[in-house]
Structure formats: structure tokens, C-alpha cells
Amino acid sequence: MKKVKKDKSLNYRQMNYKGKYKRTKVMIPITLLACILVFFISKYWIIYDIIMIVALVWQLLYTRNKMLEEEKELQ
């Protein structure tokens, strides 16, 4: 019997890629807020902001592609 992953779960590893993609989209405003806070806290703010934004965009694209692959497999 195949274990079915869920859209919503507290455990990130138990989620399917559709749920992971939704959670990543929720992280966009949180990351932008963190970038603004880092601007006021650190003198090397540009480095931290670039790292956070690049990681967010990479994760968003990766989970989107995996979500689309997962949906094709289910059809």
C-alpha cells in the first residue's frame, strides 16, 4: 500500500509538492520582512538579502516544477 502525502501538515517532509509550493508562497512576505529587518540590523545587509531572495526564488521554482511533475504522474 502506497503512503499518500498530504497538502497540509506540520511536518514538511510529509507534505506533497502542492502543499510545499503553497507554503513557499506564504514565505514570500515573511522573507521580504526579514530583508527589511536585516537592513536595519546588519552592515552587510545586501549580502544577506541576496542570499535570502536567491534561496526563496530557487525553492519556489523547484517546488513549482516538482508540483507540476507530480500532477502529471497522477493523471
QUIWO-V545214 format. One record per backbone hydrogen bond with DSSP energy under -1.0 kcal/mol. CO is the residue of the C=O (numbers start at 0). NH is the residue of the N-H. Records with the same first field share a line. If there is no record, write none. Layout:
CO = NH / NH
This chain:
5 = 15
10 = 13
11 = 14
13 = 5
15 = 19
16 = 20
17 = 21
18 = 22
19 = 23
20 = 24
21 = 25
22 = 26
26 = 30
27 = 31
28 = 32
29 = 33
30 = 34
31 = 35
32 = 36
33 = 37
34 = 38
35 = 39
36 = 40
37 = 41
43 = 47
44 = 48
45 = 49
46 = 50
47 = 51
48 = 52
49 = 53
50 = 54
51 = 55
52 = 56
53 = 57
54 = 58
55 = 59
56 = 60
57 = 61
58 = 62
59 = 63
60 = 64
61 = 65
62 = 66
63 = 67
64 = 68
65 = 69
66 = 70
67 = 71
68 = 72
69 = 73
